[in-house]
Amino acid sequence: MVLEFDPTLGYIGLFTVSFVGSVIPFIPVPFFVFLTIMSVDPAFDPHILALSTTIGATAGKLIIFYASYYGRRVLSKESKHKMLPLQKVIARYGWFASFIAAATPVPDDLVYIPLGLAKYNPIYFLLSTLGGKIVISEAVVWGSKLGLSDYIQPLLENEESALMLYVSTGILAVIIGVMIYYMTRIDWYKYMGKIFPWAVEDDEDDEKKE
């Protein structure tokens, strides 16, 4: 997928591209390629470039997170009850999943949407996502400045045809849809109780918070 971007747009332009590329679910927009291009230009400060991408990308993902966070209101009381053990586990370990998804070039919506549905703490989500995005952004910036852009860019860009883009987007949407379906249908008490016994304790107090 070839996108035109004028580096003269500067930090605001990079922020905007990063935000738009992150707020659109399922569709991969290679905004890190633009970061790579701008990183080799001595006119730009590398840290401000990384920060621009980090803030833009995190803001976009925060919107997706909140959409699923408040979207859980449509779930039935029974579904919410079944998800209580999952919520407890995610409350303890969700930061790690959020950080890894942010720090690697993977389809992070696969992680962020379930985190929102499971009512993961928004502050922890924000901090872990910011941390992950700044790590990958700084890695791209300094990798490019050290002459590694020829190796970095192929890992981050998307040169698929329009047809392949639509297909991959559709597949990702289906995967997330299936995840949401089973996430809200599975009785997590049966599974989490075996692995994390503490996750099925004191559920009555948690139900009152719903």
Number of C-alpha atoms within 10 A of each C-alpha: 13 12 11 6 14 11 16 11 11 14 20 14 17 28 24 19 22 26 22 18 21 26 20 15 20 21 18 17 20 21 24 25 21 21 27 24 17 24 26 19 12 9 10 14 14 22 14 12 22 26 19 25 29 27 19 23 27 27 21 20 27 19 14 19 26 18 14 18 21 12 13 17 12 9 11 10 12 11 17 21 19 18 22 25 27 23 23 22 17 20 16 11 12 21 20 15 18 24 22 18 21 29 21 15 15 13 15 20 24 19 18 26 22 20 26 23 24 25 22 23 17 15 9 15 24 18 15 23 29 21 19 20 27 23 17 18 26 21 15 24 25 18 18 22 18 11 11 14 20 11 11 18 19 11 12 18 18 17 13 12 11 11 9 12 16 14 12 16 16 14 13 18 17 13 13 17 13 11 15 15 11 10 18 21 14 13 19 20 19 12 14 19 15 11 9 15 12 14 20 20 15 9 14 11 9 14 12 7 6 11
